[in-house]
Amino acid sequence: MGVQRHGRSRPVGLVIAQLSLRFLPRREPHHRMEGPVIRRLIREASEALEAAGLKDPKVTLTKSVKFGLLTSTSSFEEARRTGVDPMERARSVLGQLRLPEGSLLEKVEAAPPGYINFHPSWGELARAVVSEVLAAPDAYFRVEDGPREVVVEHTSVNPNKALHIGHARNVCIGDTIARVMRKAGARVLVINYVDDSGVQMAELLLGFRLLGYPLEPREGMRFDEYCGDVVYVEVNRRAEADPEVERQRREIARRIEQRGTEEFEQARRVALMVLRDQLKTTSRLGATYDLLVRESDVVVTGLWAEAFRRMKEAGLVRFVEEGPKKGCWVVDLSGHPVLSKEGDEVLVKSDGATTYVARDIAFAMWKMGASETRLLFRRIELDGQTVTMSDVEGEDLGPFRSDLVVTVVDSRQRRPQEVVRYALERMGVKGRYVHYSYEPVALSRRSAELLGVKAEGEVVHMSGRRGLYFKAEEVLDKLKEVAARETRARRPDWSEEKVREVAEALAVGAFRYGMLRIESDRQIVFDLEESLRLEGDTGPYLQYSVVRARKILQKAREAGIGQIASDRSPPAELSEHELQLVRELAVTPLVMEDVVRTLYIRSLVTHARNLAMRFNEFYERCPVIGSGEWEGFRLSLVGAYDRIESRLLELLGIPVLDEI
C-alpha cells in the first residue's frame, strides 16, 4: 500500500536515510501558508485525514521521534462509535490518504493498535526550522488567535511589610504571564494594586501616631522591613491586650477612606515609603509595572460608588436588618451554586467602612474596561524610579477594553475572587476574568538553617502567628552569596565585580525558576543549594546550556568560520540527538499557543528544560567545529538553539549569560 501524493505513489516504508538533502533541489510547496513549519504540517496532516474520510481528525505530536513527528488517534474515536477495529480503520484511511505535493511529510504509516503516524523528511524539516528561526526567531513566539488586550495584576502586596518568598512567587508568576502575552503579540497592561486602605494601613498609622514609633527605621533596616518586623508586630501585640487600641485601629481605618483627612494623607505617604523599598525587590526580580493603582483612589474617585450603584440596580446587594451582620451591606450569594452554602459576603460594614472585597469588585470593573468612572494618573519619582501612579489629580489615560484580565492572588483568596467574578457577571460585565491562584512557599530545613532559623521538621513553613517569614531579599542575598563562592572557585581569574554580576544573575535565575517549575496549585519547598546546581532541574542549568551554545559560536568566529548560514542542510542522515533537538525547536510555537490559551506557564518551563536537555545531549555527542561536512549545518543548529532558548529564558525572567 502506498501514500498517494496527487496521483504519484511512494513506498510507505521510505526511510530518511535514503535522502541526502545537500544534493537535492529545494522543494517549493504547492501553496504557501503563513506561520512556522510545524503549524503548516499539522494543517496538511489534518486536511489529508479529513479528505481520506476521517471526520474532524485530531493531530498531535508523537511521544518519540521513532514514531515520526505527528500522530492521529481519530481511528480509535471512530471505532468507539462504529465498532470497527481501529487498526483496520487506520489502514483504510491510509489507502485513501494523499499528501500535497511539496509537503515535508514524507511517510505515513498505520501503527498498532490504530495510530496514524506522519514521518517528515527530517533533513528538510531541519533545514526549514533552522532557516525560520535564524531569519525571524520572534515569529516562533507569536500567537495569532490569542487575546489582543490583556491586563495582568500581580504583586499587590500590602504596603506595610517587605516582600516574603510567597509574595515573590506571585511576582514571578504575574511577570511571566505578562512577558508571554506581550511576546505573543498582545498589548499588555501590568498593574500593581497598592492596598493603602484598610486595617493594615491603620495599624502602621496607629504605631506612628499613637504609640510613638518614629518614621525613621532602625539603623541597617529598610523601611519596609521596619514596618513589618517592628511596628506591625508591636501594634498587634498591644491590640490583643488592650480593647482601646483595637477601637482606635478601627476608627483610623474608617478615616483613611475619607479624602482630606489627616489619616488619608498620612496613609498615602507611608504607603509610598514602603512601596519604594518593595519596588527595589521586584526590580531585582526583573518585574516592571505600567501602572501603580492606589486602593484609596478606588474609593475617593467614586469608582466604588459606581460599582455599588450598579450592584444595587442588578439586585445583587442587600442591607442586613438583623443578625450577626446587622447594619452591613452584603452581596446576595443565594444564586451562586457553591458560595450560597457559605453565606453572603460583607461589602460595607456597619460603621460605613468598605471591605477589601468591595474595593476589589470596583477595581475589577475598571480593569475590565466597564466603568464610567476614570482613574487619574501622574508620574512620580520613587527612589530614582519613575512610576505612573493613580492620584486624586492627574491625567486621564483614557478608556480601554480588555479581552482578558488576569489577577494573580494566592489560594486563600479563592472565595473573595469568586465573589468578584460573580459580581462582574451579574452586573453584565463582558470579558474573561481569571483568578490565577497559587499555593504557599516553604523552605527546606537546610535552607532555613542557612538563613539562621532553627528548624524542627524537614519543611519549614512561614507563620504569622510565630512571626516567622522568609523575606525575598534575604533569600536572594543568600543565593548570591553561595553562587559567588562557587563562581570564585570556578573562575579564580575573574574580578570581584564580574563574580558579583554573574552571581546575581545566577541567584535570580535559580529563584525565578524555582518559583515557576512547580504547578501553581502545589506548595513549593524551596532549597537554596539545590536550586543553584548547574546540572538538574534548575535555572542555572538552562543558563549554562546557553553559555555552552554561545561558546561554540564564539569559537567559530575566532576560527574565521564566519557567519552562520540559515540555509544549511544536513549532508546525510541526522543522528538521534540532532533529530531530538530539531523536533524540540520545531514545537516551540505549539507550546506558546498552549500557554497563551491555558495560562499554564509550567508548560513553558518544561519546554525550556527539555530543549536544554536536548541541546546538552547534542553538545556531548555531536562535534560542531571541525566536524567536516557537518560543520555548517551543526553551527546553524547551535545558532537556532541560542535564539530560541535565550528567548525562553527571557520569558521566564531568567537572566541570559555569556559566561558562567
C-alpha positions as CSV (number, residue, x, y, z in Angstrom):
1,M,0.0,0.0,0.0
2,G,1.3,3.4,-0.8
3,V,0.6,7.0,0.2
4,Q,-0.7,9.0,-2.8
5,R,0.6,12.5,-3.5
6,H,-1.7,13.9,-6.1
7,G,-1.6,10.9,-8.3
8,R,2.0,9.8,-7.6
9,S,2.7,7.0,-5.1
10,R,5.8,6.4,-3.0
11,P,6.5,3.4,-0.8
12,V,5.2,3.8,2.7
13,G,8.4,2.3,4.1
14,L,10.7,5.0,2.7
15,V,13.3,5.9,5.3
16,I,15.1,9.2,5.8
17,A,18.5,7.5,5.3
18,Q,17.8,7.4,1.6
19,L,17.8,11.2,1.4
20,S,20.9,13.4,1.2
21,L,19.4,16.8,1.1
22,R,22.6,18.5,0.3
23,F,22.4,17.2,-3.3
24,L,18.6,17.6,-3.7
25,P,16.9,20.7,-5.1
26,R,14.8,22.6,-2.6
27,R,11.1,21.8,-2.9
28,E,8.6,24.5,-3.2
29,P,5.2,23.8,-1.5
30,H,2.2,23.6,-3.8
31,H,0.7,26.7,-2.0
32,R,2.3,29.0,0.6
33,M,0.9,29.3,4.1
34,E,2.0,31.7,6.8
35,G,3.4,30.6,10.1
36,P,6.1,28.2,11.3
37,V,6.6,24.9,9.6
38,I,5.1,22.9,12.5
39,R,1.7,24.6,12.1
40,R,1.8,24.0,8.3
41,L,2.5,20.3,8.8
42,I,-0.4,19.9,11.3
43,R,-2.8,21.6,8.9
44,E,-1.6,19.4,6.0
45,A,-2.0,16.2,8.0
46,S,-5.4,17.3,9.3
47,E,-6.7,18.2,5.8
48,A,-5.3,15.0,4.3
49,L,-7.0,12.8,7.0
50,E,-10.3,14.6,6.6
51,A,-10.1,14.2,2.8
52,A,-9.5,10.5,3.4
53,G,-12.7,10.1,5.3
54,L,-11.9,10.9,9.0
55,K,-14.4,13.4,10.5
56,D,-12.8,16.2,12.5
57,P,-9.4,14.5,12.8
58,K,-7.2,15.4,15.7
59,V,-3.5,15.6,15.0
60,T,-0.9,15.8,17.9
61,L,2.8,15.4,18.4
62,T,4.2,11.9,18.8
63,K,5.8,10.9,22.1
64,S,9.1,9.9,20.4
65,V,10.8,10.6,17.0
66,K,10.8,6.9,16.3
67,F,7.1,7.2,15.7
68,G,7.6,10.2,13.4
69,L,6.6,13.8,14.2
70,L,2.8,13.8,14.2
71,T,0.1,11.3,15.0
72,S,-3.7,10.9,15.0
73,T,-5.8,8.8,17.2
74,S,-9.1,9.6,15.4
75,S,-9.3,5.9,14.3
76,F,-9.9,5.0,17.9
77,E,-12.7,7.5,18.2
78,E,-14.4,6.2,15.1
79,A,-14.0,2.7,16.4
80,R,-15.9,3.5,19.6
81,R,-18.7,5.0,17.6
82,T,-19.0,2.3,14.9
83,G,-17.5,-0.8,16.4
84,V,-14.9,-1.1,13.6
85,D,-11.4,-2.3,14.5
86,P,-9.2,0.8,14.9
87,M,-6.2,-0.8,13.1
88,E,-8.4,-1.7,10.2
89,R,-9.9,1.8,10.1
90,A,-6.3,3.3,10.2
91,R,-5.3,1.1,7.2
92,S,-8.4,2.0,5.2
93,V,-7.7,5.7,5.8
94,L,-4.1,5.2,4.7
95,G,-5.3,3.8,1.4
96,Q,-7.2,7.0,0.7
97,L,-4.7,9.5,2.1
98,R,-3.0,11.9,-0.2
99,L,-0.4,14.5,0.8
100,P,0.1,17.8,-1.0
101,E,3.0,17.9,-3.5
102,G,6.0,19.6,-1.8
103,S,4.9,18.6,1.7
104,L,7.7,17.9,4.2
105,L,5.6,15.0,5.4
106,E,7.2,12.1,3.7
107,K,6.0,8.8,5.2
108,V,2.6,7.9,6.7
109,E,2.1,4.6,8.5
110,A,-0.6,2.8,10.4
111,A,0.8,1.6,13.7
112,P,-0.8,-0.8,16.2
113,P,-3.3,-0.7,17.7
114,G,-4.6,2.1,15.3
115,Y,-2.4,5.1,15.3
116,I,-1.8,7.0,12.0
117,N,1.8,8.4,12.2
118,F,3.3,11.0,10.0
119,H,7.1,11.0,9.4
120,P,8.7,14.1,7.9
121,S,11.7,14.3,5.8
122,W,13.8,15.1,8.8
123,G,16.6,16.7,6.8
124,E,14.3,19.1,5.0
125,L,12.4,19.7,8.3
126,A,15.7,20.6,10.0
127,R,16.6,23.0,7.2
128,A,13.2,24.6,7.4
129,V,13.2,25.0,11.2
130,V,16.8,26.4,11.3
131,S,16.1,28.7,8.4
132,E,12.9,30.1,10.0
133,V,14.5,30.6,13.5
134,L,17.6,32.3,12.2
135,A,15.6,34.6,9.9
136,A,12.8,35.5,12.3
137,P,13.0,33.9,15.8
138,D,10.3,36.1,17.3
139,A,7.8,34.6,14.8
140,Y,8.0,31.3,16.8
141,F,6.5,33.1,19.8
142,R,3.6,35.0,18.2
143,V,0.1,33.6,18.7
144,E,-2.3,34.9,16.0
145,D,-5.6,33.9,17.7
146,G,-4.7,34.9,21.3
147,P,-6.1,37.8,23.2
148,R,-5.2,41.2,21.9
149,E,-5.7,43.4,25.0
150,V,-4.6,41.9,28.3
151,V,-4.5,43.3,31.9
152,V,-2.3,41.5,34.4
153,E,-2.4,42.5,38.0
154,H,0.2,41.0,40.2
155,T,2.3,41.6,43.4
156,S,-0.3,43.8,45.1
157,V,1.3,43.3,48.5
158,N,0.0,45.4,51.4
159,P,2.4,48.4,51.8
160,N,3.2,47.5,55.4
161,K,5.9,45.0,55.1
162,A,8.8,43.6,53.0
163,L,8.1,41.0,50.3
164,H,8.5,37.4,51.5
165,I,9.0,34.4,49.3
166,G,5.3,33.8,48.9
167,H,4.9,37.3,47.6
168,A,7.8,36.7,45.3
169,R,6.1,33.7,43.8
170,N,3.3,36.0,42.9
171,V,5.7,38.4,41.2
172,C,7.4,35.6,39.2
173,I,4.1,34.2,38.0
174,G,2.5,37.5,37.1
175,D,5.6,38.9,35.4
176,T,6.0,35.7,33.4
177,I,2.3,35.8,32.2
178,A,2.8,39.4,31.2
179,R,6.0,38.6,29.3
180,V,4.4,35.7,27.5
181,M,1.3,37.7,26.4
182,R,3.5,40.5,25.2
183,K,5.7,38.2,23.2
184,A,2.7,36.5,21.8
185,G,1.6,39.8,20.3
186,A,-0.9,41.2,22.8
187,R,-0.9,44.7,24.2
188,V,-0.4,44.2,27.9
189,L,-1.1,46.5,30.8
190,V,0.7,45.4,34.0
191,I,-0.7,46.7,37.3
192,N,0.5,46.6,40.9
193,Y,-2.5,47.3,43.2
194,V,-1.3,49.2,46.2
195,D,-3.5,48.3,49.2
196,D,-3.2,51.6,51.1
197,S,-6.6,51.4,52.7
198,G,-8.0,49.2,55.4
199,V,-6.7,47.7,58.7
200,Q,-3.2,47.1,57.6
201,M,-2.5,50.8,57.0
202,A,-4.4,51.7,60.1
203,E,-2.0,49.6,62.2
204,L,1.0,51.4,60.9
205,L,-0.6,54.8,61.5
206,L,-1.5,53.8,65.0
207,G,2.1,52.8,65.6
208,F,3.5,56.1,64.3
209,R,0.9,58.5,65.7
210,L,-0.3,57.0,69.0
211,L,2.4,54.5,70.1
212,G,5.3,56.8,69.4
213,Y,7.3,54.9,66.8
214,P,9.5,57.2,64.7
215,L,9.1,57.3,60.9
216,E,12.9,56.6,60.6
217,P,13.8,52.9,60.7
218,R,16.4,51.5,62.9
219,E,19.9,51.7,61.6
220,G,20.6,49.0,59.0
221,M,16.9,48.3,58.4
222,R,14.9,49.2,55.3
223,F,11.7,51.0,55.9
224,D,9.5,48.1,54.6
225,E,11.3,45.7,57.0
226,Y,10.9,48.2,59.9
227,C,7.2,48.5,59.3
228,G,6.6,44.8,59.0
229,D,9.0,43.4,61.6
230,V,8.7,46.1,64.3
231,V,5.7,48.4,64.1
232,Y,3.2,45.9,62.8
233,V,4.2,43.3,65.3
234,E,4.0,45.7,68.3
235,V,0.6,47.2,67.3
236,N,-0.9,43.7,67.0
237,R,0.5,42.7,70.4
238,R,-0.9,45.8,72.0
239,A,-4.3,45.4,70.3
240,E,-4.7,41.9,71.6
241,A,-4.2,43.1,75.2
242,D,-6.0,46.5,75.1
243,P,-9.5,46.9,73.6
244,E,-8.9,50.7,73.3
245,V,-6.1,50.1,70.9
246,E,-8.4,47.9,68.8
247,R,-11.1,50.6,68.8
248,Q,-8.6,53.2,67.6
249,R,-7.4,50.9,64.9
250,R,-10.9,50.6,63.5
251,E,-11.5,54.3,63.7
252,I,-8.3,55.1,61.8
253,A,-9.2,52.5,59.2
254,R,-12.6,54.3,58.6
255,R,-11.0,57.7,58.4
256,I,-8.3,56.6,55.9
257,E,-11.1,56.2,53.3
258,Q,-12.2,59.9,53.7
259,R,-10.4,62.2,51.4
260,G,-9.0,65.3,53.1
261,T,-8.5,63.8,56.5
262,E,-5.1,63.7,58.1
263,E,-5.3,59.9,58.2
264,F,-5.9,59.7,54.4
265,E,-2.9,61.8,53.6
266,Q,-0.5,60.1,56.1
267,A,-1.5,56.7,54.9
268,R,-0.6,57.6,51.3
269,R,2.7,59.0,52.4
270,V,3.6,55.9,54.5
271,A,2.5,53.6,51.7
272,L,4.8,55.3,49.2
273,M,7.7,54.9,51.6
274,V,7.1,51.2,51.9
275,L,6.4,50.8,48.2
276,R,9.8,52.4,47.4
277,D,11.6,49.5,49.1
278,Q,9.2,46.9,47.8
279,L,9.9,48.0,44.2
280,K,13.6,47.5,44.8
281,T,12.8,43.8,45.4
282,T,10.5,43.4,42.4
283,S,13.0,45.3,40.2
284,R,15.7,42.9,41.4
285,L,13.5,40.0,40.3
286,G,13.1,41.6,36.8
287,A,9.5,42.7,37.2
288,T,8.2,46.0,35.9
289,Y,4.8,47.7,36.0
290,D,2.9,50.0,33.7
291,L,0.6,51.4,36.4
292,L,0.5,51.5,40.2
293,V,-3.1,51.9,41.4
294,R,-3.8,53.0,44.9
295,E,-6.7,51.2,46.6
296,S,-7.7,54.5,48.3
297,D,-8.3,56.1,44.8
298,V,-10.9,53.3,44.1
299,V,-12.9,54.8,46.9
300,V,-12.3,58.6,46.7
301,T,-12.7,58.9,42.9
302,G,-16.2,57.5,43.0
303,L,-15.3,54.1,41.4
304,W,-16.6,52.2,44.4
305,A,-19.8,54.3,44.4
306,E,-20.4,53.4,40.8
307,A,-19.9,49.7,41.4
308,F,-22.2,49.9,44.5
309,R,-24.9,51.6,42.5
310,R,-24.7,49.1,39.6
311,M,-24.8,46.2,42.1
312,K,-28.0,47.7,43.6
313,E,-29.5,48.1,40.2
314,A,-28.7,44.4,39.4
315,G,-30.4,43.3,42.6
316,L,-27.1,41.9,43.8
317,V,-26.7,43.5,47.2
318,R,-29.0,43.8,50.2
319,F,-29.0,45.6,53.6
320,V,-29.0,43.3,56.6
321,E,-31.6,44.2,59.2
322,E,-30.8,41.7,61.9
323,G,-28.4,39.0,62.9
324,P,-24.6,39.0,63.2
325,K,-24.3,41.1,60.1
326,K,-26.9,43.7,61.1
327,G,-26.2,47.1,59.6
328,C,-24.0,45.7,56.8
329,W,-24.4,45.7,53.1
330,V,-23.7,42.3,51.6
331,V,-23.5,40.5,48.3
332,D,-26.5,38.3,47.9
333,L,-24.9,34.9,47.0
334,S,-28.1,32.9,47.2
335,G,-28.0,32.4,43.4
336,H,-24.4,31.1,43.4
337,P,-24.2,27.3,43.0
338,V,-21.4,27.0,45.6
339,L,-21.0,30.1,47.6
340,S,-24.6,30.2,48.5
341,K,-23.8,27.4,51.0
342,E,-21.2,29.6,52.8
343,G,-23.2,32.7,53.4
344,D,-23.3,36.2,51.9
345,E,-20.2,38.4,51.6
346,V,-20.0,41.7,53.5
347,L,-19.2,44.8,51.3
348,V,-19.9,47.7,53.7
349,K,-19.5,47.3,57.4
350,S,-22.0,48.6,59.9
351,D,-19.6,51.6,60.6
352,G,-19.7,52.5,56.9
353,A,-16.2,51.3,56.0
354,T,-15.8,49.2,52.9
355,T,-14.2,45.7,52.8
356,Y,-11.4,44.8,50.5
357,V,-13.8,42.6,48.6
358,A,-16.0,45.7,47.8
359,R,-13.0,47.6,46.6
360,D,-11.8,44.6,44.6
361,I,-15.1,44.4,42.8
362,A,-14.9,48.1,41.8
363,F,-11.3,47.8,40.7
364,A,-12.1,44.6,38.7
365,M,-14.8,46.5,36.9
366,W,-12.3,49.2,36.0
367,K,-9.7,46.6,34.8
368,M,-12.4,45.1,32.5
369,G,-12.9,48.5,30.9
370,A,-16.5,48.5,32.1
371,S,-16.6,51.6,34.3
372,E,-17.7,55.1,33.6
373,T,-15.5,56.5,36.4
374,R,-12.0,57.3,35.3
375,L,-8.9,56.9,37.4
376,L,-6.3,59.7,37.1
377,F,-2.6,59.1,37.0
378,R,0.7,61.1,37.2
379,R,4.3,60.2,37.0
380,I,6.3,60.3,40.3
381,E,9.8,59.6,41.4
382,L,10.3,56.8,43.9
383,D,14.0,56.4,44.9
384,G,15.2,57.1,41.4
385,Q,12.5,55.1,39.7
386,T,9.9,56.9,37.6
387,V,6.5,55.3,38.0
388,T,3.0,56.0,36.8
389,M,0.6,56.1,39.8
390,S,-3.0,56.9,40.4
391,D,-3.8,60.0,42.3
392,V,-6.7,62.3,43.2
393,E,-5.4,64.7,40.5
394,G,-3.6,63.8,37.2
395,E,-4.1,62.7,33.7
396,D,-6.9,60.6,32.4
397,L,-5.3,57.8,30.4
398,G,-8.5,57.2,28.5
399,P,-10.8,54.2,28.3
400,F,-9.7,50.8,27.3
401,R,-11.2,47.4,26.7
402,S,-9.5,44.2,27.7
403,D,-10.1,40.7,26.3
404,L,-8.5,39.1,29.3
405,V,-7.9,40.2,32.9
406,V,-5.6,38.0,35.0
407,T,-5.4,38.7,38.7
408,V,-2.6,36.8,40.5
409,V,-3.7,36.2,44.1
410,D,-2.9,33.3,46.4
411,S,-5.3,30.4,47.0
412,R,-6.5,31.8,50.3
413,Q,-8.4,34.4,48.2
414,R,-10.3,31.8,46.2
415,R,-13.7,32.7,47.7
416,P,-13.3,36.5,47.5
417,Q,-12.1,36.3,43.9
418,E,-15.1,34.1,43.0
419,V,-17.3,36.7,44.6
420,V,-15.6,39.3,42.4
421,R,-16.1,37.2,39.3
422,Y,-19.8,36.5,40.2
423,A,-20.5,40.2,40.8
424,L,-19.0,41.1,37.4
425,E,-21.1,38.5,35.7
426,R,-24.3,39.7,37.5
427,M,-23.6,43.3,36.5
428,G,-23.3,42.3,32.9
429,V,-19.6,43.0,32.5
430,K,-18.3,41.2,29.4
431,G,-14.9,39.7,29.1
432,R,-12.7,36.9,30.6
433,Y,-11.7,37.5,34.3
434,V,-9.2,34.9,35.6
435,H,-8.1,34.5,39.2
436,Y,-4.7,32.9,38.9
437,S,-4.3,31.1,42.2
438,Y,-1.1,29.7,43.7
439,E,-0.1,27.9,46.9
440,P,2.4,29.0,49.6
441,V,6.2,28.7,49.6
442,A,8.2,27.0,52.3
443,L,11.9,26.3,52.7
444,S,13.8,23.1,53.2
445,R,15.3,22.5,56.6
446,R,18.8,23.1,55.5
447,S,17.8,26.3,53.7
448,A,16.1,27.7,56.7
449,E,19.2,26.9,58.8
450,L,21.3,28.7,56.2
451,L,19.2,31.8,57.0
452,G,19.7,31.3,60.7
453,V,16.3,29.8,61.5
454,K,16.3,26.8,63.8
455,A,14.2,24.1,62.1
456,E,12.4,21.2,63.7
457,G,10.9,19.4,60.7
458,E,12.3,18.8,57.1
459,V,10.0,21.5,55.8
460,V,9.8,25.0,57.4
461,H,6.6,27.0,56.8
462,M,6.2,30.7,57.3
463,S,3.9,31.6,60.2
464,G,2.3,34.9,61.0
465,R,1.4,33.7,64.5
466,R,5.1,32.9,65.2
467,G,6.3,35.9,63.3
468,L,8.3,33.6,61.0
469,Y,8.8,35.0,57.5
470,F,11.5,34.4,54.9
471,K,12.0,37.7,53.1
472,A,12.7,37.6,49.4
473,E,15.7,39.8,49.8
474,E,17.4,37.6,52.3
475,V,16.8,34.5,50.2
476,L,18.2,36.3,47.1
477,D,21.2,37.6,49.1
478,K,22.0,34.1,50.4
479,L,21.6,32.6,46.9
480,K,24.0,35.3,45.6
481,E,26.5,34.6,48.4
482,V,26.5,30.8,47.6
483,A,26.7,31.5,43.8
484,A,29.6,33.9,44.3
485,R,31.5,31.4,46.4
486,E,31.1,28.7,43.7
487,T,31.9,31.2,40.9
488,R,35.2,32.3,42.6
489,A,36.2,28.7,42.9
490,R,35.4,28.0,39.3
491,R,36.8,31.3,37.9
492,P,39.7,32.4,40.1
493,D,40.9,34.8,37.4
494,W,37.7,36.9,37.4
495,S,37.4,40.3,39.0
496,E,35.2,40.6,42.1
497,E,32.9,42.9,40.2
498,K,32.4,40.2,37.5
499,V,31.9,37.5,40.1
500,R,29.2,39.5,41.8
501,E,27.5,40.3,38.5
502,V,27.3,36.7,37.4
503,A,26.4,35.5,41.0
504,E,23.4,37.9,41.0
505,A,22.2,36.6,37.6
506,L,22.5,33.0,38.8
507,A,20.7,33.9,42.1
508,V,17.8,35.5,40.2
509,G,17.7,32.6,37.7
510,A,17.7,30.0,40.4
511,F,15.0,31.8,42.4
512,R,12.6,32.5,39.4
513,Y,13.0,29.0,38.0
514,G,12.3,27.6,41.5
515,M,9.1,29.7,41.8
516,L,7.8,28.6,38.3
517,R,8.8,25.0,37.9
518,I,6.1,23.6,40.3
519,E,2.4,23.7,39.3
520,S,0.8,26.7,40.9
521,D,-1.7,24.5,42.8
522,R,1.1,22.8,44.7
523,Q,3.2,24.1,47.6
524,I,6.8,24.9,46.8
525,V,9.5,23.6,49.2
526,F,12.5,25.7,48.0
527,D,16.0,24.5,48.6
528,L,18.7,27.2,48.1
529,E,21.7,24.9,47.4
530,E,19.7,22.5,45.1
531,S,18.3,25.5,43.1
532,L,21.9,26.6,42.2
533,R,23.1,23.4,40.7
534,L,24.4,23.6,37.1
535,E,23.1,20.1,36.5
536,G,19.5,19.2,37.2
537,D,16.1,20.8,37.2
538,T,17.3,24.4,37.8
539,G,17.6,27.8,36.3
540,P,21.4,27.8,36.2
541,Y,21.2,24.5,34.2
542,L,19.3,26.4,31.5
543,Q,21.6,29.4,31.8
544,Y,24.7,27.1,31.4
545,S,23.2,25.5,28.3
546,V,23.0,28.9,26.6
547,V,26.6,29.7,27.7
548,R,27.7,26.4,26.0
549,A,26.0,27.4,22.8
550,R,27.5,30.9,22.7
551,K,31.0,29.5,23.4
552,I,30.7,27.4,20.3
553,L,29.5,30.3,18.2
554,Q,32.3,32.5,19.7
555,K,35.0,29.8,18.9
556,A,33.6,29.6,15.3
557,R,34.0,33.4,14.9
558,E,37.5,33.2,16.3
559,A,38.4,30.4,13.9
560,G,37.3,32.6,11.0
561,I,34.4,30.3,10.1
562,G,32.2,33.3,9.5
563,Q,28.5,34.0,9.8
564,I,26.2,31.0,10.4
565,A,24.0,30.4,7.3
566,S,20.3,29.9,7.5
567,D,20.0,27.5,4.6
568,R,22.4,24.8,5.7
569,S,21.2,21.3,5.1
570,P,22.5,18.2,6.9
571,P,24.7,16.3,4.5
572,A,23.4,12.9,5.4
573,E,21.0,11.1,7.9
574,L,20.5,13.0,11.1
575,S,21.6,11.4,14.3
576,E,19.1,10.8,17.0
577,H,20.4,13.7,19.1
578,E,20.0,16.1,16.1
579,L,16.5,14.8,15.4
580,Q,15.5,15.4,19.0
581,L,16.9,18.9,19.1
582,V,15.2,19.8,15.7
583,R,11.9,18.4,17.0
584,E,12.1,20.4,20.3
585,L,12.9,23.6,18.4
586,A,10.1,23.0,15.9
587,V,7.3,22.6,18.6
588,T,8.0,26.0,20.3
589,P,5.1,27.7,18.5
590,L,2.7,25.0,19.8
591,V,4.0,25.4,23.4
592,M,3.4,29.2,23.1
593,E,-0.1,28.6,21.8
594,D,-0.9,26.3,24.7
595,V,0.4,28.7,27.4
596,V,-1.5,31.6,26.0
597,R,-4.7,29.6,25.8
598,T,-4.4,27.8,29.2
599,L,-2.1,30.2,31.2
600,Y,-0.3,27.0,32.3
601,I,3.1,28.5,32.4
602,R,4.7,25.3,33.7
603,S,4.5,24.1,30.0
604,L,6.9,26.9,29.1
605,V,9.3,25.9,31.9
606,T,9.1,22.2,30.9
607,H,9.8,23.1,27.2
608,A,12.8,25.3,28.1
609,R,14.2,22.5,30.2
610,N,13.6,19.8,27.6
611,L,15.2,22.0,24.9
612,A,18.2,22.5,27.1
613,M,18.5,18.8,27.8
614,R,18.3,18.0,24.0
615,F,21.0,20.6,23.3
616,N,23.3,19.3,26.0
617,E,22.9,15.7,24.6
618,F,23.7,17.1,21.2
619,Y,26.7,19.0,22.6
620,E,28.1,16.0,24.3
621,R,27.8,13.6,21.3
622,C,27.9,15.8,18.1
623,P,31.1,17.7,17.4
624,V,30.5,21.1,15.7
625,I,33.7,22.9,14.9
626,G,36.0,20.7,12.9
627,S,33.2,18.2,12.0
628,G,33.9,18.4,8.3
629,E,30.9,18.4,6.1
630,W,28.6,18.6,9.1
631,E,30.2,21.8,10.5
632,G,28.0,24.3,8.6
633,F,24.7,22.6,9.4
634,R,25.5,22.0,13.1
635,L,26.8,25.5,13.6
636,S,23.5,26.8,12.2
637,L,21.6,24.4,14.5
638,V,23.5,25.8,17.5
639,G,22.7,29.3,16.4
640,A,19.0,28.4,16.2
641,Y,19.1,26.9,19.7
642,D,20.7,30.0,21.1
643,R,18.0,32.2,19.6
644,I,15.1,30.1,20.9
645,E,16.4,29.1,24.3
646,S,17.6,32.7,25.2
647,R,14.1,34.0,24.4
648,L,12.5,31.3,26.5
649,L,14.8,32.4,29.4
650,E,13.7,36.0,28.8
651,L,10.0,34.9,29.0
652,L,10.8,33.2,32.3
653,G,12.7,36.3,33.6
654,I,15.9,34.3,33.9
655,P,19.0,36.4,33.0
656,V,20.9,35.2,29.9
657,L,24.7,35.0,30.4
658,D,27.6,34.7,28.1
659,E,29.9,33.2,30.7
660,I,29.5,31.2,34.0
